Amino acid sequence: MSVRVGIAGVGGRMGALLVAEARATGATLVGGIRRPGDTTPAPADVAMLPDIAALAGAAEVVIDFTHASAVVAHAGAIAAAGCRWVLGTSGLSAADEAAVARAAAQVTVVHAPNFAPGVNLVLALAERMGAALPAASYDVEIVEMHHRQKVDAPSGTALGLGRAVARGRGVDLAENMESGRHGHTGPRRTGAIGFAALRGGQVVGEHTLLFAAATEHIALTHRAFDRRAYAAGALRAALWSRARPPGLYSMLDVLGMR
């Protein structure tokens, strides 16, 4: 049985890929909405709906790659409509995350910083490595690079890696994060989780997680060469969500890794 899919952010680069992937998987594409302020033409033969409430009312599941500024409004409309939500927007504030959690109390929400299966394998390994490699001996650095148009830093995936390491170590990322070092910073804090964000060109996404000890270095790197990996993962999550009760899930749940 086909699933009715709506796409929020249909005018963007990811929107076109999501349209193609939805059609390739046999989903019924009910329509889309653009990001706020986006005037780019929608993909051919995609119905443009007036707002998120109309989209959520027409769809069984909304796939949302828009902007953090839209998350609170989208959470309310999707919860009110009772449809499912696959959310790939990054750069969320604490208030945005609270809105997502409120929606997840009423509907099925799959929220992931990155929908590529390979990245999520790295996230799972990051948590296990955080648990196995003591903070007193192994410093953690996360280095990411994206295209020059990306507006948030560190990236959602980099923050996801940091949270995974922090979970493994049983600590709060916010209390152990070091980002944007500049000038005379003094020695590195024991247990700090460091971030470096690079921007340039049209890099789709590169992330390296480094555990550095005096005796060895361990590095995990994921490179994305095509955004279709994100679109395929998002459609996989949309189909998976059909049989799930309300709650907040991640791509690790979709992949059967927890």
PyRosetta script that sets phi, psi and omega in degrees:
from pyrosetta import init, pose_from_sequence

init()
pose = pose_from_sequence("MSVRVGIAGVGGRMGALLVAEARATGATLVGGIRRPGDTTPAPADVAMLPDIAALAGAAEVVIDFTHASAVVAHAGAIAAAGCRWVLGTSGLSAADEAAVARAAAQVTVVHAPNFAPGVNLVLALAERMGAALPAASYDVEIVEMHHRQKVDAPSGTALGLGRAVARGRGVDLAENMESGRHGHTGPRRTGAIGFAALRGGQVVGEHTLLFAAATEHIALTHRAFDRRAYAAGALRAALWSRARPPGLYSMLDVLGMR")
pose.set_psi(1, 130.3)
pose.set_omega(1, -176.7)
pose.set_phi(2, -71.6)
pose.set_psi(2, 145.3)
pose.set_omega(2, 176.6)
pose.set_phi(3, -98.7)
pose.set_psi(3, 139.6)
pose.set_omega(3, 179.5)
pose.set_phi(4, -87.1)
pose.set_psi(4, 116.7)
pose.set_omega(4, -174.0)
pose.set_phi(5, -114.3)
pose.set_psi(5, 134.6)
pose.set_omega(5, 169.6)
pose.set_phi(6, -116.3)
pose.set_psi(6, 146.7)
pose.set_omega(6, -175.7)
pose.set_phi(7, -120.0)
pose.set_psi(7, 118.1)
pose.set_omega(7, 174.0)
pose.set_phi(8, -93.3)
pose.set_psi(8, 123.5)
pose.set_omega(8, -173.0)
pose.set_phi(9, 94.9)
pose.set_psi(9, 31.3)
pose.set_omega(9, -172.5)
pose.set_phi(10, -68.9)
pose.set_psi(10, -19.2)
pose.set_omega(10, -178.4)
pose.set_phi(11, -83.9)
pose.set_psi(11, -9.8)
pose.set_omega(11, -177.0)
pose.set_phi(12, -86.4)
pose.set_psi(12, -178.3)
pose.set_omega(12, 179.4)
pose.set_phi(13, -60.7)
pose.set_psi(13, -43.6)
pose.set_omega(13, 178.3)
pose.set_phi(14, -67.5)
pose.set_psi(14, -32.9)
pose.set_omega(14, -179.0)
pose.set_phi(15, -57.9)
pose.set_psi(15, -46.4)
pose.set_omega(15, 179.7)
pose.set_phi(16, -62.5)
pose.set_psi(16, -38.6)
pose.set_omega(16, 179.0)
pose.set_phi(17, -69.2)
pose.set_psi(17, -37.8)
pose.set_omega(17, 177.8)
pose.set_phi(18, -65.7)
pose.set_psi(18, -38.9)
pose.set_omega(18, 176.4)
pose.set_phi(19, -59.9)
pose.set_psi(19, -48.2)
pose.set_omega(19, -179.4)
pose.set_phi(20, -62.4)
pose.set_psi(20, -41.9)
pose.set_omega(20, -178.3)
pose.set_phi(21, -69.0)
pose.set_psi(21, -39.4)
pose.set_omega(21, 178.2)
pose.set_phi(22, -60.2)
pose.set_psi(22, -43.2)
pose.set_omega(22, 179.9)
pose.set_phi(23, -68.6)
pose.set_psi(23, -36.2)
pose.set_omega(23, -179.8)
pose.set_phi(24, -67.1)
pose.set_psi(24, -31.0)
pose.set_omega(24, -179.5)
pose.set_phi(25, -87.3)
pose.set_psi(25, -3.4)
pose.set_omega(25, 178.8)
pose.set_phi(26, 85.2)
pose.set_psi(26, 11.1)
pose.set_omega(26, 176.8)
pose.set_phi(27, -70.2)
pose.set_psi(27, 155.5)
pose.set_omega(27, 174.6)
pose.set_phi(28, -92.4)
pose.set_psi(28, 114.5)
pose.set_omega(28, -177.9)
pose.set_phi(29, -87.4)
pose.set_psi(29, 107.7)
pose.set_omega(29, -175.6)
pose.set_phi(30, -82.4)
pose.set_psi(30, -17.9)
pose.set_omega(30, 178.6)
pose.set_phi(31, 146.4)
pose.set_psi(31, -171.5)
pose.set_omega(31, -177.7)
pose.set_phi(32, -154.4)
pose.set_psi(32, 170.3)
pose.set_omega(32, 171.1)
pose.set_phi(33, -131.4)
pose.set_psi(33, 155.1)
pose.set_omega(33, 177.7)
pose.set_phi(34, -87.7)
pose.set_psi(34, 163.6)
pose.set_omega(34, 168.9)
pose.set_phi(35, -63.6)
pose.set_psi(35, 152.7)
pose.set_omega(35, 174.1)
pose.set_phi(36, -55.6)
pose.set_psi(36, 128.8)
pose.set_omega(36, 179.0)
pose.set_phi(37, 84.6)
pose.set_psi(37, -5.2)
pose.set_omega(37, -178.7)
pose.set_phi(38, -81.4)
pose.set_psi(38, 123.8)
pose.set_omega(38, 179.2)
pose.set_phi(39, -113.1)
pose.set_psi(39, 8.4)
pose.set_omega(39, 179.9)
pose.set_phi(40, -67.8)
pose.set_psi(40, 148.5)
pose.set_omega(40, 179.5)
pose.set_phi(41, -63.2)
pose.set_psi(41, 143.1)
pose.set_omega(41, 175.5)
pose.set_phi(42, -73.7)
pose.set_psi(42, 155.8)
pose.set_omega(42, 174.9)
pose.set_phi(43, -56.2)
pose.set_psi(43, 151.4)
pose.set_omega(43, -177.4)
pose.set_phi(44, -59.2)
pose.set_psi(44, 142.5)
pose.set_omega(44, 174.9)
pose.set_phi(45, 65.1)
pose.set_psi(45, 22.5)
pose.set_omega(45, 174.7)
pose.set_phi(46, -107.0)
pose.set_psi(46, 123.1)
pose.set_omega(46, 179.1)
pose.set_phi(47, -68.8)
pose.set_psi(47, 130.8)
pose.set_omega(47, 177.8)
pose.set_phi(48, -96.3)
pose.set_psi(48, 120.2)
pose.set_omega(48, 180.0)
pose.set_phi(49, -96.9)
pose.set_psi(49, 157.1)
pose.set_omega(49, -169.8)
pose.set_phi(50, -71.0)
pose.set_psi(50, -30.7)
pose.set_omega(50, -175.9)
pose.set_phi(51, -163.2)
pose.set_psi(51, 177.5)
pose.set_omega(51, -176.4)
pose.set_phi(52, -65.0)
pose.set_psi(52, -33.2)
pose.set_omega(52, 179.5)
pose.set_phi(53, -63.9)
pose.set_psi(53, -42.3)
pose.set_omega(53, 178.3)
pose.set_phi(54, -66.2)
pose.set_psi(54, -40.1)
pose.set_omega(54, 179.9)
pose.set_phi(55, -64.5)
pose.set_psi(55, -47.2)
pose.set_omega(55, -179.6)
pose.set_phi(56, -64.2)
pose.set_psi(56, -32.2)
pose.set_omega(56, 178.7)
pose.set_phi(57, -71.2)
pose.set_psi(57, -26.1)
pose.set_omega(57, -177.7)
pose.set_phi(58, -92.2)
pose.set_psi(58, -21.5)
pose.set_omega(58, -171.6)
pose.set_phi(59, -104.9)
pose.set_psi(59, 156.3)
pose.set_omega(59, 166.9)
pose.set_phi(60, -82.6)
pose.set_psi(60, -32.6)
pose.set_omega(60, -179.3)
pose.set_phi(61, -144.4)
pose.set_psi(61, 133.2)
pose.set_omega(61, 175.8)
pose.set_phi(62, -103.2)
pose.set_psi(62, 126.3)
pose.set_omega(62, 172.8)
pose.set_phi(63, -98.9)
pose.set_psi(63, 124.3)
pose.set_omega(63, -166.0)
pose.set_phi(64, -125.6)
pose.set_psi(64, 106.5)
pose.set_omega(64, 171.2)
pose.set_phi(65, -122.3)
pose.set_psi(65, 73.1)
pose.set_omega(65, -176.9)
pose.set_phi(66, -111.3)
pose.set_psi(66, -111.5)
pose.set_omega(66, -175.7)
pose.set_phi(67, -144.8)
pose.set_psi(67, 149.7)
pose.set_omega(67, -177.8)
pose.set_phi(68, -56.5)
pose.set_psi(68, -31.1)
pose.set_omega(68, -179.0)
pose.set_phi(69, -64.5)
pose.set_psi(69, -16.8)
pose.set_omega(69, -178.7)
pose.set_phi(70, -97.4)
pose.set_psi(70, -7.3)
pose.set_omega(70, -169.3)
pose.set_phi(71, -63.5)
pose.set_psi(71, -44.4)
pose.set_omega(71, -177.1)
pose.set_phi(72, -62.3)
pose.set_psi(72, -47.5)
pose.set_omega(72, 178.9)
pose.set_phi(73, -63.0)
pose.set_psi(73, -41.9)
pose.set_omega(73, -179.9)
pose.set_phi(74, -65.2)
pose.set_psi(74, -39.7)
pose.set_omega(74, 179.3)
pose.set_phi(75, -59.6)
pose.set_psi(75, -45.1)
pose.set_omega(75, -179.3)
pose.set_phi(76, -65.3)
pose.set_psi(76, -43.8)
pose.set_omega(76, -177.9)
pose.set_phi(77, -68.0)
pose.set_psi(77, -40.6)
pose.set_omega(77, -178.4)
pose.set_phi(78, -68.8)
pose.set_psi(78, -41.8)
pose.set_omega(78, 177.5)
pose.set_phi(79, -63.2)
pose.set_psi(79, -40.8)
pose.set_omega(79, 179.9)
pose.set_phi(80, -64.3)
pose.set_psi(80, -35.4)
pose.set_omega(80, -178.7)
pose.set_phi(81, -80.0)
pose.set_psi(81, -20.5)
pose.set_omega(81, 179.5)
pose.set_phi(82, 76.8)
pose.set_psi(82, 20.9)
pose.set_omega(82, 177.1)
pose.set_phi(83, -96.5)
pose.set_psi(83, 173.1)
pose.set_omega(83, -179.4)
pose.set_phi(84, -90.2)
pose.set_psi(84, 163.9)
pose.set_omega(84, -172.3)
pose.set_phi(85, -138.6)
pose.set_psi(85, 120.9)
pose.set_omega(85, 171.8)
pose.set_phi(86, -107.9)
pose.set_psi(86, 110.4)
pose.set_omega(86, -169.7)
pose.set_phi(87, -112.7)
pose.set_psi(87, 119.9)
pose.set_omega(87, 178.9)
pose.set_phi(88, -115.8)
pose.set_psi(88, 11.3)
pose.set_omega(88, -179.3)
pose.set_phi(89, -73.8)
pose.set_psi(89, 136.7)
pose.set_omega(89, 179.5)
pose.set_phi(90, -109.8)
pose.set_psi(90, 177.5)
pose.set_omega(90, 179.2)
pose.set_phi(91, 75.0)
pose.set_psi(91, 28.5)
pose.set_omega(91, -176.9)
pose.set_phi(92, -75.7)
pose.set_psi(92, 141.3)
pose.set_omega(92, 174.1)
pose.set_phi(93, -84.7)
pose.set_psi(93, 174.3)
pose.set_omega(93, 176.5)
pose.set_phi(94, -61.0)
pose.set_psi(94, -37.9)
pose.set_omega(94, 178.4)
pose.set_phi(95, -66.3)
pose.set_psi(95, -39.3)
pose.set_omega(95, 177.2)
pose.set_phi(96, -62.7)
pose.set_psi(96, -46.1)
pose.set_omega(96, -178.7)
pose.set_phi(97, -64.0)
pose.set_psi(97, -35.0)
pose.set_omega(97, 176.7)
pose.set_phi(98, -65.1)
pose.set_psi(98, -39.0)
pose.set_omega(98, 177.8)
pose.set_phi(99, -64.4)
pose.set_psi(99, -40.0)
pose.set_omega(99, 176.6)
pose.set_phi(100, -62.1)
pose.set_psi(100, -43.6)
pose.set_omega(100, 179.5)
pose.set_phi(101, -62.9)
pose.set_psi(101, -38.6)
pose.set_omega(101, 177.9)
pose.set_phi(102, -64.6)
pose.set_psi(102, -41.5)
pose.set_omega(102, 177.7)
pose.set_phi(103, -62.7)
pose.set_psi(103, -39.0)
pose.set_omega(103, -177.6)
pose.set_phi(104, -67.8)
pose.set_psi(104, -17.2)
pose.set_omega(104, 174.2)
pose.set_phi(105, -72.2)
pose.set_psi(105, -16.9)
pose.set_omega(105, -176.6)
pose.set_phi(106, -114.9)
pose.set_psi(106, -31.4)
pose.set_omega(106, -176.3)
pose.set_phi(107, -135.6)
pose.set_psi(107, 168.3)
pose.set_omega(107, 177.4)
pose.set_phi(108, -79.2)
pose.set_psi(108, 123.8)
pose.set_omega(108, -179.5)
pose.set_phi(109, -125.0)
pose.set_psi(109, 126.5)
pose.set_omega(109, 170.3)
pose.set_phi(110, -110.4)
pose.set_psi(110, 111.0)
pose.set_omega(110, -178.7)
pose.set_phi(111, -117.8)
pose.set_psi(111, 125.0)
pose.set_omega(111, -179.8)
pose.set_phi(112, -140.3)
pose.set_psi(112, 140.8)
pose.set_omega(112, 174.4)
pose.set_phi(113, -68.8)
pose.set_psi(113, -19.0)
pose.set_omega(113, -177.9)
pose.set_phi(114, -159.1)
pose.set_psi(114, 130.7)
pose.set_omega(114, -176.9)
pose.set_phi(115, -98.0)
pose.set_psi(115, 2.0)
pose.set_omega(115, 177.3)
pose.set_phi(116, -69.7)
pose.set_psi(116, 129.1)
pose.set_omega(116, -179.0)
pose.set_phi(117, -56.3)
pose.set_psi(117, -40.3)
pose.set_omega(117, -178.3)
pose.set_phi(118, -61.4)
pose.set_psi(118, -41.2)
pose.set_omega(118, 178.1)
pose.set_phi(119, -60.9)
pose.set_psi(119, -39.8)
pose.set_omega(119, -177.4)
pose.set_phi(120, -71.0)
pose.set_psi(120, -29.2)
pose.set_omega(120, 170.7)
pose.set_phi(121, -64.3)
pose.set_psi(121, -41.1)
pose.set_omega(121, 177.1)
pose.set_phi(122, -63.8)
pose.set_psi(122, -39.6)
pose.set_omega(122, 176.9)
pose.set_phi(123, -60.2)
pose.set_psi(123, -42.3)
pose.set_omega(123, 178.6)
pose.set_phi(124, -64.1)
pose.set_psi(124, -42.2)
pose.set_omega(124, 177.9)
pose.set_phi(125, -65.8)
pose.set_psi(125, -35.9)
pose.set_omega(125, -179.6)
pose.set_phi(126, -59.8)
pose.set_psi(126, -42.4)
pose.set_omega(126, 179.7)
pose.set_phi(127, -65.3)
pose.set_psi(127, -42.4)
pose.set_omega(127, -180.0)
pose.set_phi(128, -66.7)
pose.set_psi(128, -38.2)
pose.set_omega(128, 178.0)
pose.set_phi(129, -68.1)
pose.set_psi(129, -37.9)
pose.set_omega(129, 176.7)
pose.set_phi(130, -59.7)
pose.set_psi(130, -36.9)
pose.set_omega(130, 179.3)
pose.set_phi(131, -74.1)
pose.set_psi(131, -33.2)
pose.set_omega(131, -172.7)
pose.set_phi(132, -87.8)
pose.set_psi(132, -27.2)
pose.set_omega(132, -173.2)
pose.set_phi(133, -108.8)
pose.set_psi(133, 109.9)
pose.set_omega(133, -171.6)
pose.set_phi(134, -64.8)
pose.set_psi(134, 141.9)
pose.set_omega(134, -178.2)
pose.set_phi(135, -63.4)
pose.set_psi(135, -27.2)
pose.set_omega(135, -179.6)
pose.set_phi(136, -67.4)
pose.set_psi(136, -23.6)
pose.set_omega(136, -176.4)
pose.set_phi(137, -112.5)
pose.set_psi(137, -26.3)
pose.set_omega(137, -173.3)
pose.set_phi(138, -119.0)
pose.set_psi(138, 112.7)
pose.set_omega(138, 173.5)
pose.set_phi(139, -79.7)
pose.set_psi(139, 144.2)
pose.set_omega(139, -179.5)
pose.set_phi(140, -114.4)
pose.set_psi(140, 128.6)
pose.set_omega(140, 173.6)
pose.set_phi(141, -129.2)
pose.set_psi(141, 138.3)
pose.set_omega(141, 178.0)
pose.set_phi(142, -120.9)
pose.set_psi(142, 119.2)
pose.set_omega(142, -178.1)
pose.set_phi(143, -115.7)
pose.set_psi(143, 127.6)
pose.set_omega(143, 179.8)
pose.set_phi(144, -133.0)
pose.set_psi(144, 149.2)
pose.set_omega(144, 175.5)
pose.set_phi(145, -134.4)
pose.set_psi(145, 136.5)
pose.set_omega(145, 177.6)
pose.set_phi(146, -137.7)
pose.set_psi(146, 172.6)
pose.set_omega(146, 178.6)
pose.set_phi(147, -61.1)
pose.set_psi(147, 160.4)
pose.set_omega(147, -172.8)
pose.set_phi(148, -69.3)
pose.set_psi(148, -15.4)
pose.set_omega(148, -179.1)
pose.set_phi(149, -85.0)
pose.set_psi(149, -10.6)
pose.set_omega(149, -175.7)
pose.set_phi(150, -66.0)
pose.set_psi(150, 135.0)
pose.set_omega(150, -170.0)
pose.set_phi(151, -102.6)
pose.set_psi(151, -16.3)
pose.set_omega(151, -177.9)
pose.set_phi(152, -112.3)
pose.set_psi(152, 146.4)
pose.set_omega(152, 178.5)
pose.set_phi(153, -151.3)
pose.set_psi(153, 139.7)
pose.set_omega(153, -9.6)
pose.set_phi(154, -61.3)
pose.set_psi(154, 164.1)
pose.set_omega(154, -179.3)
pose.set_phi(155, -66.8)
pose.set_psi(155, 160.9)
pose.set_omega(155, 176.5)
pose.set_phi(156, -59.4)
pose.set_psi(156, -36.5)
pose.set_omega(156, 178.7)
pose.set_phi(157, -68.0)
pose.set_psi(157, -41.5)
pose.set_omega(157, 177.3)
pose.set_phi(158, -60.4)
pose.set_psi(158, -44.0)
pose.set_omega(158, 177.7)
pose.set_phi(159, -64.2)
pose.set_psi(159, -37.1)
pose.set_omega(159, 175.8)
pose.set_phi(160, -60.8)
pose.set_psi(160, -40.7)
pose.set_omega(160, 176.2)
pose.set_phi(161, -63.0)
pose.set_psi(161, -43.1)
pose.set_omega(161, 178.7)
pose.set_phi(162, -62.2)
pose.set_psi(162, -42.2)
pose.set_omega(162, 178.5)
pose.set_phi(163, -64.4)
pose.set_psi(163, -37.8)
pose.set_omega(163, 179.2)
pose.set_phi(164, -63.6)
pose.set_psi(164, -44.5)
pose.set_omega(164, 177.4)
pose.set_phi(165, -62.6)
pose.set_psi(165, -43.7)
pose.set_omega(165, -179.5)
pose.set_phi(166, -61.8)
pose.set_psi(166, -40.9)
pose.set_omega(166, 176.9)
pose.set_phi(167, -60.9)
pose.set_psi(167, -43.9)
pose.set_omega(167, 179.2)
pose.set_phi(168, -60.7)
pose.set_psi(168, -33.4)
pose.set_omega(168, -179.0)
pose.set_phi(169, -89.9)
pose.set_psi(169, -6.7)
pose.set_omega(169, 179.9)
pose.set_phi(170, 71.1)
pose.set_psi(170, 34.5)
pose.set_omega(170, -179.4)
pose.set_phi(171, -128.2)
pose.set_psi(171, 171.1)
pose.set_omega(171, 178.1)
pose.set_phi(172, -94.3)
pose.set_psi(172, 125.4)
pose.set_omega(172, -179.5)
pose.set_phi(173, -58.5)
pose.set_psi(173, -42.7)
pose.set_omega(173, -176.1)
pose.set_phi(174, -57.7)
pose.set_psi(174, -30.2)
pose.set_omega(174, -178.4)
pose.set_phi(175, -86.3)
pose.set_psi(175, -9.7)
pose.set_omega(175, -174.9)
pose.set_phi(176, -124.8)
pose.set_psi(176, 6.5)
pose.set_omega(176, -175.1)
pose.set_phi(177, -84.6)
pose.set_psi(177, 135.6)
pose.set_omega(177, 171.3)
pose.set_phi(178, -125.8)
pose.set_psi(178, 123.4)
pose.set_omega(178, -176.1)
pose.set_phi(179, -142.3)
pose.set_psi(179, 143.1)
pose.set_omega(179, 175.4)
pose.set_phi(180, 68.4)
pose.set_psi(180, 46.1)
pose.set_omega(180, 178.3)
pose.set_phi(181, -62.0)
pose.set_psi(181, 140.7)
pose.set_omega(181, -179.9)
pose.set_phi(182, -158.7)
pose.set_psi(182, 138.1)
pose.set_omega(182, 176.8)
pose.set_phi(183, 77.2)
pose.set_psi(183, -155.1)
pose.set_omega(183, -177.4)
pose.set_phi(184, -84.1)
pose.set_psi(184, 92.7)
pose.set_omega(184, -172.6)
pose.set_phi(185, -91.9)
pose.set_psi(185, -10.6)
pose.set_omega(185, -174.6)
pose.set_phi(186, 79.2)
pose.set_psi(186, 178.1)
pose.set_omega(186, -177.3)
pose.set_phi(187, -68.1)
pose.set_psi(187, 158.0)
pose.set_omega(187, 179.7)
pose.set_phi(188, -67.2)
pose.set_psi(188, 135.5)
pose.set_omega(188, 177.2)
pose.set_phi(189, -71.7)
pose.set_psi(189, 137.0)
pose.set_omega(189, 173.3)
pose.set_phi(190, -63.8)
pose.set_psi(190, 130.9)
pose.set_omega(190, -179.9)
pose.set_phi(191, 88.8)
pose.set_psi(191, -4.8)
pose.set_omega(191, 179.3)
pose.set_phi(192, -66.4)
pose.set_psi(192, 147.7)
pose.set_omega(192, 173.4)
pose.set_phi(193, -113.3)
pose.set_psi(193, 108.6)
pose.set_omega(193, -172.0)
pose.set_phi(194, -92.5)
pose.set_psi(194, 149.7)
pose.set_omega(194, 179.7)
pose.set_phi(195, -130.6)
pose.set_psi(195, 139.8)
pose.set_omega(195, 171.4)
pose.set_phi(196, -133.7)
pose.set_psi(196, 128.4)
pose.set_omega(196, -177.3)
pose.set_phi(197, -114.9)
pose.set_psi(197, 122.3)
pose.set_omega(197, 177.8)
pose.set_phi(198, -109.8)
pose.set_psi(198, 142.2)
pose.set_omega(198, 179.2)
pose.set_phi(199, -134.6)
pose.set_psi(199, 133.6)
pose.set_omega(199, 176.7)
pose.set_phi(200, 172.6)
pose.set_psi(200, 152.0)
pose.set_omega(200, 175.8)
pose.set_phi(201, 59.3)
pose.set_psi(201, -141.9)
pose.set_omega(201, -178.0)
pose.set_phi(202, -125.8)
pose.set_psi(202, 39.9)
pose.set_omega(202, 179.2)
pose.set_phi(203, -64.4)
pose.set_psi(203, 125.7)
pose.set_omega(203, -179.7)
pose.set_phi(204, -67.1)
pose.set_psi(204, -46.3)
pose.set_omega(204, 178.3)
pose.set_phi(205, 170.3)
pose.set_psi(205, 126.7)
pose.set_omega(205, 175.7)
pose.set_phi(206, -134.1)
pose.set_psi(206, 132.7)
pose.set_omega(206, -179.7)
pose.set_phi(207, -136.2)
pose.set_psi(207, 131.0)
pose.set_omega(207, 175.4)
pose.set_phi(208, -125.6)
pose.set_psi(208, 127.7)
pose.set_omega(208, 175.0)
pose.set_phi(209, -105.9)
pose.set_psi(209, 121.1)
pose.set_omega(209, -175.1)
pose.set_phi(210, -119.3)
pose.set_psi(210, 126.7)
pose.set_omega(210, 169.2)
pose.set_phi(211, -106.9)
pose.set_psi(211, 116.6)
pose.set_omega(211, -173.5)
pose.set_phi(212, -118.2)
pose.set_psi(212, 116.3)
pose.set_omega(212, 174.8)
pose.set_phi(213, -114.3)
pose.set_psi(213, 172.5)
pose.set_omega(213, 178.1)
pose.set_phi(214, -66.4)
pose.set_psi(214, -26.3)
pose.set_omega(214, -173.5)
pose.set_phi(215, -104.9)
pose.set_psi(215, -16.4)
pose.set_omega(215, -178.7)
pose.set_phi(216, -162.4)
pose.set_psi(216, 157.2)
pose.set_omega(216, 172.4)
pose.set_phi(217, -122.9)
pose.set_psi(217, 138.7)
pose.set_omega(217, 176.0)
pose.set_phi(218, -125.0)
pose.set_psi(218, 126.3)
pose.set_omega(218, -178.1)
pose.set_phi(219, -126.8)
pose.set_psi(219, 132.9)
pose.set_omega(219, 171.3)
pose.set_phi(220, -114.9)
pose.set_psi(220, 126.9)
pose.set_omega(220, -178.4)
pose.set_phi(221, -127.1)
pose.set_psi(221, 135.3)
pose.set_omega(221, 171.6)
pose.set_phi(222, -122.5)
pose.set_psi(222, 132.3)
pose.set_omega(222, 176.2)
pose.set_phi(223, -123.1)
pose.set_psi(223, 128.7)
pose.set_omega(223, 175.2)
pose.set_phi(224, -101.2)
pose.set_psi(224, 128.2)
pose.set_omega(224, -179.2)
pose.set_phi(225, -106.1)
pose.set_psi(225, -14.7)
pose.set_omega(225, -175.4)
pose.set_phi(226, -150.1)
pose.set_psi(226, 129.0)
pose.set_omega(226, -179.8)
pose.set_phi(227, -66.3)
pose.set_psi(227, -9.4)
pose.set_omega(227, 177.2)
pose.set_phi(228, -61.1)
pose.set_psi(228, -25.5)
pose.set_omega(228, 176.4)
pose.set_phi(229, -61.7)
pose.set_psi(229, -37.9)
pose.set_omega(229, 178.7)
pose.set_phi(230, -70.0)
pose.set_psi(230, -42.7)
pose.set_omega(230, -178.8)
pose.set_phi(231, -64.3)
pose.set_psi(231, -44.2)
pose.set_omega(231, 179.8)
pose.set_phi(232, -62.7)
pose.set_psi(232, -40.6)
pose.set_omega(232, 178.4)
pose.set_phi(233, -65.6)
pose.set_psi(233, -38.9)
pose.set_omega(233, 179.8)
pose.set_phi(234, -65.7)
pose.set_psi(234, -40.9)
pose.set_omega(234, 177.4)
pose.set_phi(235, -67.6)
pose.set_psi(235, -36.2)
pose.set_omega(235, 175.4)
pose.set_phi(236, -60.6)
pose.set_psi(236, -42.7)
pose.set_omega(236, 178.5)
pose.set_phi(237, -64.9)
pose.set_psi(237, -40.0)
pose.set_omega(237, 179.8)
pose.set_phi(238, -61.4)
pose.set_psi(238, -44.0)
pose.set_omega(238, 179.2)
pose.set_phi(239, -68.5)
pose.set_psi(239, -40.4)
pose.set_omega(239, 179.6)
pose.set_phi(240, -62.5)
pose.set_psi(240, -36.2)
pose.set_omega(240, -173.9)
pose.set_phi(241, -66.2)
pose.set_psi(241, -18.8)
pose.set_omega(241, -174.2)
pose.set_phi(242, -58.0)
pose.set_psi(242, -36.7)
pose.set_omega(242, -175.2)
pose.set_phi(243, -97.6)
pose.set_psi(243, 14.8)
pose.set_omega(243, -175.0)
pose.set_phi(244, -110.8)
pose.set_psi(244, 142.9)
pose.set_omega(244, 177.3)
pose.set_phi(245, -74.1)
pose.set_psi(245, 169.0)
pose.set_omega(245, 175.9)
pose.set_phi(246, -52.8)
pose.set_psi(246, 144.3)
pose.set_omega(246, -179.1)
pose.set_phi(247, 157.6)
pose.set_psi(247, 170.6)
pose.set_omega(247, 179.5)
pose.set_phi(248, -103.2)
pose.set_psi(248, 116.6)
pose.set_omega(248, -176.9)
pose.set_phi(249, -118.0)
pose.set_psi(249, 166.2)
pose.set_omega(249, 176.7)
pose.set_phi(250, -125.2)
pose.set_psi(250, 175.5)
pose.set_omega(250, 177.5)
pose.set_phi(251, -66.1)
pose.set_psi(251, -24.1)
pose.set_omega(251, 175.7)
pose.set_phi(252, -64.3)
pose.set_psi(252, -36.0)
pose.set_omega(252, 174.6)
pose.set_phi(253, -64.5)
pose.set_psi(253, -44.2)
pose.set_omega(253, -179.6)
pose.set_phi(254, -59.1)
pose.set_psi(254, -39.6)
pose.set_omega(254, -178.3)
pose.set_phi(255, -81.5)
pose.set_psi(255, -0.7)
pose.set_omega(255, 179.6)
pose.set_phi(256, 73.2)
pose.set_psi(256, 28.5)
pose.set_omega(256, -175.8)
pose.set_phi(257, -101.2)
pose.set_psi(257, 0.8)
pose.set_omega(257, 172.1)
pose.set_phi(258, -162.2)
pose.dump_pdb("model.pdb")
